[in-house]
Amino acid sequence: MRVIVHLLGSYVADLFKSRHRLEVENLFLRHQLNIALRRAPQRLRLRGSDRPLLVWIIRLWPCLLGLARVVQPDTILRWHRAGFRVYWRWKSQGLAGRPRIERELRDLIRRMSKENPLWGAPRIHGELLKLGFEVAESTVSKYIIHAEERHPRIGGHSWTTMRTPLPRLISAWFRP
């Protein structure tokens, strides 16, 4: 934080300096930077505040990207993209999946489908929209009572019970 305040103070002070003095100061600072980089280790260790500050300055003045000496310009752009990823990951937390449907609405969908067996999901969806419920047709079709649920099998045989002994029956019919 202190670095940012210092930079802003320097910027305000630079507004009152002559252009020639600023150019000489810039040349002097670049020369010092080149000397420091020659003696620096292969990989510089940057503090946590250095990265956002460099990205912010490059964002305000993109022409400075070509002048970057401490880090490669691609590195600054990579930090910038990483910052966007972090921001959008944070922004979209907790919003995954569909919103929950209230129990009363589910019960209403089931009641409407039970009382009106000829209505399908599109019709019930339309009626719910008329009543002011914002719900998707796929959600309605998920909660309607289907024919199997309306008429449960009380007894008798299903096709699966018929299919099981069928090969033995057929072989018994055609046995010589």
C-alpha positions, 0 to 999 in steps of 0.5 A: 500500500505504501508503494502505491501512495509513493507512486501517486505522490511521485506522479503528482510531483512530476506534474510540476517538473519540466519535460526535460528534467523528466526525460533525464530522470527517466534515462537515469532510472533506466540506466540504474535498472539495467545495472541492477538487472545485470547483477540480479539473480536469474529469477526475481522475487516479487511481492504480492503487491508488485504483480497487481501494481504492474498489471494496473499500470500496464492496463492504464498505459498499454504502451509501457508493455514494451518497456517492461524490463523486470519481467517479460511482457507475456508474464504481465499479460498472463497475470492479467488473464489470471486476475480475470479468471480469479475475478469471474470464479469469485463472481460465479460462486454459489450459483451452480445448478438450477434454482430450487423449486418450492414444495408448494409448486411441486405439489401444485404441478402434481395436483394439476396433472392428477386432476387433468390426466389429458394435460401434458407438460406444455399445457400445465406449463402454460397454465402455471405461466398464466398463474404467474409461476416462472418455471421451465417446461422441462421442470414441469415434465419432471414433476407431473404424474405419469401414466404408470404412477396414475394406474399402478399394476394391481395384479396380473402379469407383465411382459417381463413375466411372460418373456421369461418362460417363452423360449421353453414354451416355444421349444415345447410346442415344436418338439417332435 
